[in-house]
């Protein structure tokens, strides 16, 4: 989608939001721009190690099913 099209849509939708929604949207946009510059990418070796550890936990039954997670979230 062209930048001009996005800007037009944004300009059309923004006034339809309540003030609180506009504020939240602004904070979200700002958060995209404030990416932690100190954060370092992990190595491929570390990534694979974390995947292997996660698979091992799942194989041992140490996980929460989607159904159980939804049930827990509904209590919030």
N, CA and C atoms as an extended XYZ file, in Angstrom:
228
Properties=species:S:1:pos:R:3:atomname:S:1:resname:S:1:resid:I:1 pbc="F F F"
N         0.853       -1.166        0.000 N   UNK     1
C         0.000        0.000        0.000 CA  UNK     1
C         0.905        1.237        0.000 C   UNK     1
N         0.567        2.198       -0.796 N   UNK     2
C         1.369        3.414       -0.921 CA  UNK     2
C         1.293        4.243        0.357 C   UNK     2
N         2.375        4.932        0.647 N   UNK     3
C         2.443        5.771        1.846 CA  UNK     3
C         1.336        6.814        1.862 C   UNK     3
N         1.060        7.412        0.716 N   UNK     4
C         0.007        8.442        0.663 CA  UNK     4
C        -1.360        7.852        0.989 C   UNK     4
N        -1.597        6.623        0.553 N   UNK     5
C        -2.865        5.950        0.841 CA  UNK     5
C        -2.991        5.649        2.329 C   UNK     5
N        -1.914        5.196        2.913 N   UNK     6
C        -1.902        4.897        4.351 CA  UNK     6
C        -2.158        6.173        5.148 C   UNK     6
N        -1.479        7.245        4.767 N   UNK     7
C        -1.659        8.512        5.476 CA  UNK     7
C        -3.101        8.998        5.379 C   UNK     7
N        -3.707        8.892        4.199 N   UNK     8
C        -5.104        9.310        4.035 CA  UNK     8
C        -6.025        8.490        4.931 C   UNK     8
N        -5.820        7.182        4.951 N   UNK     9
C        -6.656        6.318        5.789 CA  UNK     9
C        -6.461        6.659        7.257 C   UNK     9
N        -5.224        6.852        7.645 N   UNK    10
C        -4.929        7.192        9.038 CA  UNK    10
C        -5.614        8.495        9.415 C   UNK    10
N        -5.493        9.490        8.534 N   UNK    11
C        -6.120       10.795        8.781 CA  UNK    11
C        -7.637       10.692        8.863 C   UNK    11
N        -8.224        9.751        8.140 N   UNK    12
C        -9.681        9.560        8.181 CA  UNK    12
C       -10.137        8.842        9.449 C   UNK    12
N        -9.350        7.858        9.892 N   UNK    13
C        -9.754        7.056       11.045 CA  UNK    13
C        -9.449        7.718       12.388 C   UNK    13
N        -8.355        8.443       12.467 N   UNK    14
C        -7.913        9.017       13.737 CA  UNK    14
C        -8.994        9.855       14.427 C   UNK    14
N        -9.695       10.730       13.726 N   UNK    15
C       -10.731       11.537       14.406 CA  UNK    15
C       -11.918       10.713       14.923 C   UNK    15
N       -12.053        9.490       14.433 N   UNK    16
C       -13.162        8.637       14.869 CA  UNK    16
C       -12.906        7.999       16.235 C   UNK    16
N       -11.657        8.049       16.670 N   UNK    17
C       -11.295        7.442       17.951 CA  UNK    17
C       -11.523        8.419       19.091 C   UNK    17
N       -11.834        7.855       20.243 N   UNK    18
C       -11.937        8.681       21.447 CA  UNK    18
C       -10.544        9.171       21.821 C   UNK    18
N       -10.481       10.192       22.637 N   UNK    19
C        -9.212       10.779       23.040 CA  UNK    19
C        -8.282        9.736       23.654 C   UNK    19
N        -8.813        8.894       24.530 N   UNK    20
C        -7.990        7.868       25.179 CA  UNK    20
C        -7.429        6.894       24.144 C   UNK    20
N        -8.237        6.541       23.154 N   UNK    21
C        -7.777        5.635       22.101 CA  UNK    21
C        -6.678        6.293       21.270 C   UNK    21
N        -6.836        7.586       20.986 N   UNK    22
C        -5.811        8.304       20.236 CA  UNK    22
C        -4.499        8.323       21.019 C   UNK    22
N        -4.604        8.547       22.322 N   UNK    23
C        -3.414        8.569       23.169 CA  UNK    23
C        -2.718        7.211       23.165 C   UNK    23
N        -3.495        6.143       23.291 N   UNK    24
C        -2.919        4.798       23.277 CA  UNK    24
C        -2.250        4.504       21.940 C   UNK    24
N        -2.895        4.906       20.862 N   UNK    25
C        -2.327        4.694       19.538 CA  UNK    25
C        -1.017        5.460       19.383 C   UNK    25
N        -0.980        6.684       19.866 N   UNK    26
C         0.241        7.482       19.810 CA  UNK    26
C         1.366        6.804       20.593 C   UNK    26
N         1.046        6.306       21.779 N   UNK    27
C         2.062        5.610       22.583 CA  UNK    27
C         2.571        4.364       21.865 C   UNK    27
N         1.684        3.668       21.177 N   UNK    28
C         2.085        2.469       20.441 CA  UNK    28
C         3.039        2.849       19.307 C   UNK    28
N         2.716        3.891       18.575 N   UNK    29
C         3.584        4.351       17.490 CA  UNK    29
C         4.946        4.752       18.043 C   UNK    29
N         4.943        5.464       19.150 N   UNK    30
C         6.207        5.870       19.772 CA  UNK    30
C         7.031        4.655       20.182 C   UNK    30
N         6.363        3.622       20.659 N   UNK    31
C         7.095        2.422       21.090 CA  UNK    31
C         7.782        1.744       19.905 C   UNK    31
N         7.189        1.834       18.711 N   UNK    32
C         7.846        1.287       17.524 CA  UNK    32
C         9.145        2.029       17.227 C   UNK    32
N         9.172        3.302       17.538 N   UNK    33
C        10.342        4.118       17.247 CA  UNK    33
C        11.410        4.015       18.326 C   UNK    33
N        11.036        3.584       19.515 N   UNK    34
C        11.966        3.501       20.634 CA  UNK    34
C        12.449        2.081       20.874 C   UNK    34
N        12.854        1.431       19.833 N   UNK    35
C        13.361        0.068       19.957 CA  UNK    35
C        14.644        0.116       20.769 C   UNK    35
N        14.784       -0.817       21.670 N   UNK    36
C        15.947       -0.852       22.552 CA  UNK    36
C        17.220       -1.050       21.737 C   UNK    36
N        18.026       -0.028       21.687 N   UNK    37
C        19.251       -0.077       20.898 CA  UNK    37
C        20.339       -0.901       21.591 C   UNK    37
N        20.121       -1.212       22.859 N   UNK    38
C        21.079       -2.015       23.605 CA  UNK    38
C        20.843       -3.512       23.390 C   UNK    38
N        19.659       -3.851       22.899 N   UNK    39
C        19.315       -5.259       22.714 CA  UNK    39
C        20.224       -5.878       21.654 C   UNK    39
N        20.712       -7.057       21.961 N   UNK    40
C        21.583       -7.750       21.018 CA  UNK    40
C        20.872       -8.985       20.493 C   UNK    40
N        21.091       -9.248       19.237 N   UNK    41
C        20.517      -10.446       18.632 CA  UNK    41
C        21.266      -11.667       19.155 C   UNK    41
N        20.547      -12.752       19.313 N   UNK    42
C        21.207      -13.974       19.759 CA  UNK    42
C        21.801      -14.688       18.549 C   UNK    42
N        22.749      -15.555       18.836 N   UNK    43
C        23.384      -16.307       17.757 CA  UNK    43
C        22.479      -17.432       17.300 C   UNK    43
N        22.775      -17.959       16.140 N   UNK    44
C        22.018      -19.100       15.621 CA  UNK    44
C        22.157      -20.292       16.583 C   UNK    44
N        23.343      -20.448       17.135 N   UNK    45
C        23.594      -21.534       18.085 CA  UNK    45
C        22.699      -21.382       19.320 C   UNK    45
N        22.608      -20.164       19.868 N   UNK    46
C        21.772      -19.910       21.039 CA  UNK    46
C        20.299      -20.126       20.696 C   UNK    46
N        19.887      -19.637       19.520 N   UNK    47
C        18.505      -19.800       19.063 CA  UNK    47
C        18.141      -21.286       19.018 C   UNK    47
N        18.996      -22.081       18.380 N   UNK    48
C        18.731      -23.521       18.273 CA  UNK    48
C        18.716      -24.193       19.641 C   UNK    48
N        19.589      -23.744       20.549 N   UNK    49
C        19.614      -24.289       21.903 CA  UNK    49
C        18.280      -24.021       22.604 C   UNK    49
N        17.763      -22.792       22.470 N   UNK    50
C        16.490      -22.450       23.101 CA  UNK    50
C        15.339      -23.249       22.502 C   UNK    50
N        15.373      -23.475       21.204 N   UNK    51
C        14.343      -24.295       20.550 CA  UNK    51
C        14.412      -25.722       21.080 C   UNK    51
N        15.607      -26.273       21.151 N   UNK    52
C        15.773      -27.643       21.660 CA  UNK    52
C        15.269      -27.763       23.095 C   UNK    52
N        15.560      -26.765       23.925 N   UNK    53
C        15.095      -26.779       25.311 CA  UNK    53
C        13.563      -26.712       25.375 C   UNK    53
N        12.976      -25.921       24.504 N   UNK    54
C        11.515      -25.804       24.476 CA  UNK    54
C        10.877      -27.124       24.046 C   UNK    54
N        11.450      -27.751       23.041 N   UNK    55
C        10.933      -29.046       22.574 CA  UNK    55
C        11.033      -30.074       23.689 C   UNK    55
N        12.139      -30.067       24.404 N   UNK    56
C        12.337      -30.999       25.516 CA  UNK    56
C        11.266      -30.790       26.601 C   UNK    56
N        10.983      -29.521       26.931 N   UNK    57
C         9.938      -29.237       27.932 CA  UNK    57
C         8.583      -29.763       27.461 C   UNK    57
N         8.280      -29.560       26.196 N   UNK    58
C         6.994      -30.028       25.651 CA  UNK    58
C         6.911      -31.545       25.710 C   UNK    58
N         7.989      -32.204       25.322 N   UNK    59
C         8.007      -33.673       25.345 CA  UNK    59
C         7.839      -34.220       26.755 C   UNK    59
N         8.279      -33.477       27.756 N   UNK    60
C         8.120      -33.886       29.152 CA  UNK    60
C         6.743      -33.516       29.695 C   UNK    60
N         5.923      -32.869       28.857 N   UNK    61
C         4.569      -32.500       29.290 CA  UNK    61
C         4.505      -31.182       30.034 C   UNK    61
N         5.582      -30.427       30.006 N   UNK    62
C         5.637      -29.154       30.709 CA  UNK    62
C         5.179      -28.032       29.779 C   UNK    62
N         3.861      -27.930       29.591 N   UNK    63
C         3.297      -26.904       28.737 CA  UNK    63
C         1.843      -26.666       29.130 C   UNK    63
N         1.268      -25.605       28.606 N   UNK    64
C        -0.145      -25.285       28.829 CA  UNK    64
C        -0.833      -25.368       27.478 C   UNK    64
N        -1.909      -26.134       27.401 N   UNK    65
C        -2.623      -26.257       26.130 CA  UNK    65
C        -3.326      -24.943       25.797 C   UNK    65
N        -3.638      -24.787       24.539 N   UNK    66
C        -4.344      -23.585       24.092 CA  UNK    66
C        -5.687      -23.470       24.817 C   UNK    66
N        -6.373      -24.575       24.945 N   UNK    67
C        -7.674      -24.601       25.618 CA  UNK    67
C        -7.537      -24.143       27.075 C   UNK    67
N        -6.526      -24.666       27.770 N   UNK    68
C        -6.316      -24.280       29.170 CA  UNK    68
C        -5.889      -22.816       29.293 C   UNK    68
N        -5.101      -22.346       28.347 N   UNK    69
C        -4.666      -20.948       28.378 CA  UNK    69
C        -5.870      -20.021       28.200 C   UNK    69
N        -6.760      -20.367       27.279 N   UNK    70
C        -7.968      -19.559       27.077 CA  UNK    70
C        -8.850      -19.569       28.319 C   UNK    70
N        -8.952      -20.733       28.950 N   UNK    71
C        -9.750      -20.846       30.164 CA  UNK    71
C        -9.176      -19.947       31.265 C   UNK    71
N        -7.855      -19.943       31.399 N   UNK    72
C        -7.191      -19.115       32.394 CA  UNK    72
C        -7.379      -17.622       32.074 C   UNK    72
N        -7.238      -17.284       30.811 N   UNK    73
C        -7.404      -15.880       30.411 CA  UNK    73
C        -8.819      -15.374       30.643 C   UNK    73
N        -9.797      -16.246       30.550 N   UNK    74
C       -11.182      -15.827       30.732 CA  UNK    74
C       -11.454      -15.409       32.179 C   UNK    74
N       -10.580      -15.792       33.097 N   UNK    75
C       -10.727      -15.427       34.501 CA  UNK    75
C       -10.231      -14.024       34.795 C   UNK    75
N        -9.491      -13.424       33.866 N   UNK    76
C        -8.889      -12.116       34.087 CA  UNK    76
C        -9.909      -11.034       34.074 C   UNK    76
